[in-house]
Amino acid sequence: MQFHPFDEAYLERLSARDPRTEQHFVSYFTALTQIKLRSRLPSREAIEDVRQETFARFFVALRAGKIQQPDRLGSYVNSMCNNASFEA
């Protein structure tokens, strides 16, 4: 997996629901969340539930204008994943 820097243009495309940007975002963060969740959750189903909950929360926050710092996108997704995994 290769590190991807996030900038204002990326966040704008994501907010505008650009399909390629959304696909990249989901693919990139799916890989990272799965690595994290494999050591925390007992089953693939639980991992998938938390992954979906993480993305749902992220996109709600994005559409509500709560995500302002594109350079902290990874930290934001990580925090949401942590919170969703504790609720699983």
N, C-alpha and C positions, 0 to 999 in steps of 0.2 A: 504494500500500500504506500502510495506517495502522498506526502503532506501537501495540502492545498491551502494557500492563503486566501482569506475572504476579504473583500473590499466593498465599498459603497455600491458600486455597479452590480456586483453579485447580489447583494441584499435587495437592490431595486428590482432586478430581474426575478428574484424569488418572490418578492411582494407582488409583482405583476403577474405571477403564476406562469412564468415562462416554462414550458414543458421540459426543455432540455436542462434548464437550471434546476428545476424540481427533481428531475431524474438523477442528476449528478448529486444533489444534496442528499437524497434518500439513499442512494448507493453508497456514498462516502460515509455517512453516519450509521448506516446499517452495519457496515463492517466494524466500525469502532464500538458500537453498542453491543454487538454480539460478542466481541472479545471480552468486554467488561462483564457482561451478564452471564457468560458461561460458568464463571467461578462462583456466581451468587445464586443462581436459580437452578432448580432440579430438573427441569424438562424443557424441551424445545418449544412446547406450547406456552409455557410461562415466559420464556425469552421473547417469543413472538408477540405475546400480549403486551409486555412492557415496551417493546420496540414500537408497536403501533400506538400505544398510549403516549409515549415520548413524542412521536411525530405529530400526533393530534394536538397535544398541548403546545408544541412549538408553533405549528401553523396558526392556531388560534391566537397566540401571543403576537406572532408576526403580523397577522391581519388587523390586530387591535393597535398596532404601532408601538408595541412594548419593547421591540428589539431595535436598539439604536446604534449599537457598536458592532459593526461587522467583524472587526478583528477579535471579538470575544465570542463569536458564534459557537466555537467548540466548547468553551466553558459553559455557555448557556445550555446547550444540548446535554452536556454531561450532567449538569445540575438537575435538569428535568428528568433524565434517565435515572439518576440516583433517587429522586423523589418517587418516581413511578415504581421503581423496583422495591422500595420499602413498603409500598402499598399493595404489592402483588402477593 
